[in-house]
Amino acid sequence: MLLSAVRVIERERLLSIRRAKITAVSHYLPERRVTNKDLEKIVDTSDEWIVERTGIRERHVAAKGQATSDLAAAATKRLLEQYRVDPAEIDLIIVATVTPDMFFPSTACLVQTKIGAKRAWGFDLSGACSGFVYALATATQFIASGVHKKVLVIGADVMTSIIDFKDRATCVLFGDGAGAVLVEPAEDGERGIIDFILRSDGGGGQFLYMPAGGSLNPASTETIEKKMHYVHQEGSQVFKYAVRRMADLAAHLVERNGLKSEDIAIVVPHQANLRIIKAMQERLGVPDSKVMVNIDSYGNTTAATIPLGLRDAIAQGRVKKGDLVLILTVGAGYTTGGILMRWAY
Ligand SMILES: CC(C)(COP(=O)(O)OP(=O)(O)OC[C@H]1O[C@@H](n2cnc3c(N)ncnc32)[C@H](O)[C@@H]1OP(=O)(O)O)[C@@H](O)C(=O)NCCC(=O)NCCS
């Protein structure tokens, strides 16, 4: 009892050093939309199966030659214009992605030059579907330490570049997109980002991965013939893990901050499967009005789902200054993460 009280105080002390807050959110989705009916023409599937098993109705797909840095830069340029931020003020760019334009240079470097953020440094972060949450937590550390004042956190993926459109079990699930947020120091007395939980469980790596293209299986005729450059997944294993972990994460974050589920204004979960979201919702006991769902329109955009969810929540007037917002994710790795924040604008 005493030990847990000490731990809570210690966490409070660490988190209260200097708080970070999100001050801007924007997004970009490629123009082309692919509906379930379109997919019926290329694989043995049906709109009914996809909607019932996943909640997805359509997804956006990048044009030929449109890379992750293009989507990321488009989302960021929109943010800079909309919120009147000078790109020269940006200190750091973190791009969460599993579909970088290439191994190197980093997508962050490509974005930096595309948006003209001359002073910024940047790096890519590989956390799969948890990438954005990992990146946002990382950004808060640069703010907390006082090293930086303006950090761009971008979640962007062109999942269709690593999907086998002959495999009905994976090709119906994913879409392309990008979301960007700006992280800045909170004012005195402002709460901003309150708490986070981040975990990795590498034992789950065998259930969702892309076998080739890295140092283990460099690209060769054989890897291409064996389709090793595509997403491989044991869907039901990932599903079971995600259902359990996302619900646990939500409950844990709410409880350890002395909150009740009714205190949360909106939950923005990773959008991998509507049934995973519903299981978390049931455990937390929150109504539909408090859960952001847009998987029907975008599918699973991997690192982009959370910023796209935040953006839609703002556009739909579902989040306002002072609201408690909970973001949650589970992804390949396995990786998991949740962040609790008080919305700052
Ligand atoms: C992929 C997923 C939707 C599959 O749903 P499921 O209910 O687990 O379905 P299963 O994999 O057990 O397959 C059931 C049947 O549907 C079939 N099926 C799979 N994809 C299909 C499709 N697109 N259309 C029609 N049938 C399909 C399977 O072949 C299987 O047929 P069988 O029983 O004759 O073998 C689900 O497992 C899932 O969402 N997993 C998590 C994926 C995820 O979140 N990944 C990203 C992590 S961030």
The ligand as an ORCA input file, in Angstrom:
! r2SCAN-3c Opt
* xyz 0 1
  C      -7.983    -10.634    -39.674
  C      -9.299    -10.813    -38.958
  C     -10.278     -9.743    -39.399
  C      -9.869    -12.167    -39.306
  O     -11.074    -12.359    -38.622
  P     -11.358    -13.741    -37.885
  O     -12.712    -13.665    -37.362
  O     -10.239    -13.942    -36.899
  O     -11.312    -14.737    -39.059
  P     -10.313    -15.961    -39.271
  O      -8.928    -15.479    -39.533
  O     -10.528    -16.937    -38.154
  O     -10.918    -16.569    -40.600
  C     -12.218    -17.064    -40.650
  C     -12.504    -17.498    -42.069
  O     -12.649    -16.328    -42.889
  C     -11.815    -16.451    -44.019
  N     -11.390    -15.134    -44.456
  C     -10.272    -14.461    -44.086
  N     -10.244    -13.279    -44.716
  C     -11.370    -13.209    -45.459
  C     -11.899    -12.232    -46.320
  N     -11.279    -11.052    -46.537
  N     -13.075    -12.480    -46.914
  C     -13.729    -13.621    -46.691
  N     -13.276    -14.598    -45.905
  C     -12.095    -14.388    -45.291
  C     -10.667    -17.327    -43.575
  O     -10.043    -17.913    -44.682
  C     -11.382    -18.312    -42.690
  O     -11.962    -19.292    -43.508
  P     -11.953    -20.824    -43.060
  O     -12.730    -20.862    -41.762
  O     -12.635    -21.495    -44.186
  O     -10.527    -21.185    -42.879
  C      -9.119    -10.734    -37.430
  O      -8.440    -11.874    -36.980
  C      -8.363     -9.529    -36.999
  O      -8.822     -8.417    -37.153
  N      -7.186     -9.732    -36.407
  C      -6.398     -8.655    -35.913
  C      -5.705     -8.044    -37.058
  C      -5.040     -6.778    -36.671
  O      -5.568     -6.042    -35.891
  N      -3.875     -6.535    -37.241
  C      -3.157     -5.350    -37.046
  C      -2.698     -5.251    -35.660
  S      -2.425     -3.641    -35.288
*
